[in-house]
Amino acid sequence: MNESIWLPAVLVFIAAVFFTLAAAMISEAIRSWWRRREVARRVKPVLSGQARRGGDVHDLVKAEEEEGGLMGLATRLVPGLRGLGGFLEQSRLDWGLQTFLVVTVGVGLGLGLTFLILTGSLFWFALAAMLGAALPYFYASSRRKKRFKQFEEEFPESIELLTRAIRAGHPLTSGMGMVADEGPPEVAAEFRRAFEEQRFGIPFEEALLGMVDRTDLVDVRIFAIAVLVQREVGGNLAEILDNLAHTIRKRFYLRRQLRIYTAQGRMTGYALASLPVAVGIVIFLLNPEYVTLLFTHLVGQILVGLAVILQILGALWIKAIITIDM
């Protein structure tokens, strides 16, 4: 392809990137203004002494979880959007749901228009637009996975710190405050939020279950169940938490052993996924006209698109085979 085609494509892509960034910044500004307005509206009756005891404090702490305006209407009409907001919170992205949707649409259209100018094919436009729209989600998913992995590694140490605080005579809530102040950073952030929520009037059970919902990890669910059951029926909480920390460390050991046993399967999956791309590049270097036909003819474009889809399905299938949940 000559430079007269590449230059407009590059310019369109750059313009789409800047437009997406500008739209995301404007969306964040609007979201920040709306949140300040909602918080001010909720704080006003509290400051004027007209608030009800308990309920308004609870509503004030929950203010961030409620969306107003168009996004509030959208989350009520499309229930999956509310789950997407929780997904963004778990990935620790400082994006609102509105910003994430703007970035998704902007990246998808920018990449799609770039390929449309380069190839002139609506098929490649649709394929590139879908891939571009999926990139923000993959980025958020990668951050979420990395954060959860760090959380799982730090969690046994935090439980042991909480156990030592309980054995020293501190109540459970005070021990959670010590974990929030002295624990590993990722776990400390969640314990700090739960500790502050119960300080502001939310029942301890709700604050603990809120931490479970935000992390969505099996170990945290077991921890919450153990604590809530002990509060109902009694028992030695320190010993229960010690056993839980030991069990979690044992699971880490078994998980590492499984990664060793499935290493050959993972390497096979990587080889099978990269082999068609590597062979295609080699053939293109040896005989460009032979491969170019796949990208210029309609039948070739359809075959390439089907090959990409089948490659992705095959990679996901191999991953599902070698992944063992525990």
C-alpha positions in Angstrom: 0.0 0.0 0.0 1.3 3.5 -0.8 1.7 6.4 1.5 -1.4 8.1 0.3 -3.5 5.5 2.0 -1.4 5.1 5.2 -1.3 8.9 6.0 -5.2 9.3 6.2 -5.4 6.1 8.2 -2.8 7.3 10.7 -4.5 10.7 11.0 -7.9 9.2 11.6 -6.5 6.9 14.3 -4.7 9.8 16.0 -7.9 11.9 15.8 -10.0 9.1 17.2 -7.5 8.7 20.1 -7.6 12.4 21.0 -11.3 12.5 20.7 -11.7 9.5 23.0 -9.4 11.0 25.6 -11.3 14.3 25.4 -14.7 12.6 25.7 -13.4 10.5 28.7 -12.1 13.6 30.5 -15.4 15.4 29.9 -17.3 12.4 31.1 -15.2 12.2 34.3 -15.7 15.9 34.9 -19.5 15.5 34.6 -19.4 12.4 36.9 -17.3 14.2 39.5 -19.7 17.2 39.4 -22.7 15.0 39.8 -21.2 13.1 42.8 -20.3 16.3 44.6 -23.9 17.5 44.0 -25.4 14.3 45.3 -23.1 14.3 48.4 -23.9 17.9 49.1 -27.6 17.2 48.8 -27.3 14.3 51.3 -25.1 16.1 53.8 -27.3 19.2 53.9 -30.1 17.6 56.0 -27.5 16.0 58.3 -25.8 19.4 59.0 -29.1 21.1 59.5 -30.2 18.5 62.1 -33.1 17.2 60.1 -31.8 13.8 59.3 -33.1 10.6 60.8 -30.8 8.7 63.0 -29.1 5.7 61.5 -30.9 5.6 58.1 -29.5 8.8 56.7 -26.0 8.0 57.8 -26.4 4.6 56.0 -27.7 6.4 52.9 -24.8 8.8 53.0 -22.2 6.1 53.0 -23.9 4.3 50.2 -24.1 7.5 48.0 -21.3 6.4 45.8 -23.1 3.2 44.8 -26.0 5.1 43.4 -26.0 6.6 39.9 -28.2 9.5 38.9 -29.2 11.0 35.5 -28.9 9.0 32.3 -26.5 6.4 33.7 -28.8 5.7 36.6 -31.7 5.1 34.1 -29.4 3.0 31.9 -28.4 0.8 34.9 -32.0 0.3 35.8 -32.9 -0.7 32.2 -29.8 -2.9 31.6 -29.1 -4.8 34.8 -25.7 -6.0 33.4 -24.3 -2.4 33.6 -24.5 -2.4 37.4 -22.3 -5.5 37.4 -19.9 -3.8 35.0 -19.6 -1.0 37.5 -18.6 -3.5 40.2 -16.1 -5.0 37.8 -14.5 -1.6 37.3 -14.3 -1.1 41.0 -12.6 -4.5 41.5 -10.0 -3.6 38.8 -9.2 -0.4 40.7 -9.7 1.7 37.6 -10.5 5.3 38.4 -13.2 5.2 35.7 -16.9 5.6 36.0 -19.2 3.4 34.0 -19.9 6.3 31.7 -16.2 6.9 31.0 -15.6 3.2 30.4 -18.4 3.1 27.8 -17.0 6.2 26.1 -13.5 4.7 25.9 -14.9 1.4 24.6 -16.9 3.1 21.8 -14.0 5.5 21.0 -11.3 2.9 20.7 -13.6 0.5 18.7 -14.6 3.2 16.2 -11.0 4.5 15.9 -9.5 1.1 15.1 -12.4 0.2 12.8 -12.1 3.4 10.8 -8.4 3.0 10.5 -8.8 -0.5 9.0 -11.7 0.8 6.8 -9.4 3.4 5.2 -6.5 0.9 4.8 -8.5 -2.0 3.3 -11.8 -0.4 2.2 -13.6 -3.5 3.5 -16.6 -3.3 5.8 -15.7 -6.8 7.0 -12.3 -5.6 8.4 -14.0 -2.5 9.8 -16.4 -4.7 11.8 -13.7 -7.1 13.0 -11.3 -4.3 14.0 -14.1 -2.3 15.7 -15.0 -5.4 17.8 -11.4 -6.0 18.7 -10.9 -2.3 19.6 -14.0 -2.3 21.7 -12.8 -5.3 23.6 -9.4 -3.8 24.5 -10.6 -1.6 27.4 -12.3 -4.6 28.9 -9.2 -6.8 28.5 -7.2 -4.1 30.2 -9.5 -3.8 33.1 -9.7 -7.6 33.4 -5.9 -7.8 33.5 -5.7 -5.3 36.3 -8.5 -7.1 38.2 -6.7 -10.4 37.9 -3.4 -8.9 39.0 -5.0 -7.2 42.0 -6.8 -10.4 43.1 -3.6 -12.4 42.8 -1.8 -9.9 45.0 -4.8 -9.9 47.5 -4.7 -13.7 47.8 -1.0 -13.7 48.5 -1.4 -11.1 51.2 -4.5 -12.4 52.8 -3.0 -15.2 55.0 -0.5 -12.7 56.5 -3.4 -10.3 57.2 -5.4 -13.1 58.9 -2.4 -13.9 61.1 -2.1 -10.2 62.1 -5.8 -10.2 63.0 -5.3 -13.4 65.0 -2.4 -11.9 67.0 -4.5 -8.8 67.7 -7.4 -11.0 69.0 -5.1 -13.0 71.2 -3.7 -9.8 72.6 -7.2 -8.9 73.8 -8.4 -6.6 71.1 -12.0 -7.0 69.9 -12.6 -8.1 66.3 -13.4 -4.6 65.0 -10.3 -3.2 66.6 -8.2 -6.0 65.1 -9.6 -5.1 61.6 -8.5 -1.5 62.2 -5.0 -2.8 63.0 -5.0 -4.8 59.8 -6.1 -1.6 57.9 -3.2 0.4 59.5 -0.4 -2.2 59.5 -1.4 -4.9 57.0 -0.2 -5.4 53.4 -1.5 -2.7 51.1 -4.0 -4.5 49.0 -5.7 -6.3 51.9 -5.4 -3.2 54.1 -7.4 -1.1 51.7 -10.4 -3.5 51.9 -10.2 -3.9 55.6 -10.0 -0.1 56.0 -13.2 0.4 54.0 -15.1 -2.3 56.0 -13.8 -0.8 59.2 -14.8 2.8 58.3 -18.2 1.6 57.1 -19.1 0.0 60.4 -17.7 3.1 62.2 -20.2 5.3 60.2 -23.1 3.2 61.3 -23.4 0.3 58.9 -24.0 -3.0 60.7 -20.8 -5.1 61.0 -22.4 -7.9 59.0 -23.2 -5.7 56.1 -19.7 -4.1 56.1 -18.1 -7.6 56.1 -20.4 -8.9 53.3 -19.7 -5.7 51.3 -16.0 -6.7 51.4 -16.9 -10.1 50.1 -18.8 -8.6 47.2 -16.0 -6.3 46.3 -13.3 -9.0 46.3 -15.4 -12.0 45.1 -12.8 -14.5 46.3 -13.4 -17.9 47.9 -11.0 -17.2 50.7 -12.7 -14.0 51.7 -16.1 -15.7 51.6 -14.8 -18.4 54.0 -13.3 -15.8 56.3 -16.6 -13.9 56.4 -18.6 -17.1 57.0 -16.3 -18.1 59.8 -16.5 -14.7 61.5 -20.3 -14.4 61.2 -20.9 -18.0 62.5 -18.5 -17.4 65.4 -20.4 -14.2 66.3 -23.7 -16.2 66.4 -22.6 -19.4 68.2 -19.4 -18.4 69.8 -16.1 -20.3 69.8 -12.3 -19.6 69.6 -12.1 -17.2 66.8 -8.3 -17.0 66.9 -8.0 -20.7 66.4 -10.5 -20.7 63.6 -8.5 -17.9 61.8 -5.2 -19.8 62.3 -6.7 -22.8 60.7 -8.0 -20.7 57.8 -4.6 -19.1 57.2 -3.0 -22.6 57.2 -5.6 -23.8 54.7 -5.0 -20.9 52.4 -1.3 -21.4 52.4 -1.8 -25.1 51.6 -4.0 -24.2 48.7 -1.2 -21.9 47.3 1.2 -24.9 47.5 -1.2 -27.2 45.7 -1.9 -24.5 43.1 1.8 -24.1 42.3 2.2 -27.9 42.0 -0.7 -27.9 39.5 1.0 -25.2 37.5 4.1 -27.5 37.3 2.0 -30.5 36.2 0.1 -28.4 33.5 3.2 -26.6 32.2 3.4 -28.9 29.1 -0.2 -28.3 28.3 0.2 -24.6 28.5 3.3 -24.6 26.3 1.4 -26.7 23.8 -1.4 -24.1 23.8 1.0 -21.3 23.2 2.7 -23.2 20.4 -0.6 -24.0 18.7 -1.8 -20.4 19.0 1.4 -18.8 17.6 2.2 -21.4 14.9 -0.3 -20.2 12.2 0.8 -16.6 12.7 4.5 -17.5 12.5 3.9 -19.6 9.4 1.9 -16.9 7.7 4.6 -14.3 8.3 7.3 -16.6 6.9 5.2 -17.3 3.8 4.5 -13.6 3.3 8.3 -12.9 3.5 9.0 -15.6 0.9 6.1 -14.9 -1.5 4.1 -11.8 -0.6 1.7 -12.1 -3.6 0.7 -15.6 -2.4 -0.5 -14.3 1.0 -1.8 -10.8 -0.1 -4.7 -12.5 -1.9 -6.1 -13.5 1.5 -6.5 -9.8 2.3 -7.6 -8.4 -1.0 -10.2 -11.0 -2.1 -13.5 -11.2 -0.4 -13.3 -15.0 0.1 -9.8 -14.6 1.5 -11.0 -12.0 4.0 -13.8 -14.2 5.2 -11.4 -17.1 5.6 -9.0 -15.0 7.6 -11.8 -13.8 9.8 -13.0 -17.3 10.4 -9.4 -18.4 11.1 -9.0 -15.7 13.7 -12.3 -16.6 15.4 -11.4 -20.3 15.5 -7.9 -19.5 16.9 -9.5 -17.6 19.7 -12.0 -20.3 20.4 -9.2 -22.9 20.4 -7.0 -20.9 22.8 -10.0 -20.5 25.2 -10.8 -24.2 24.9 -7.2 -25.2 25.8 -7.2 -22.7 28.7 -10.4 -24.2 30.0 -8.9 -27.7 29.9 -5.7 -26.9 31.8 -7.3 -24.5 34.3 -8.3 -26.2 37.5 -10.4 -24.2 40.0 -9.6 -24.7 43.7 
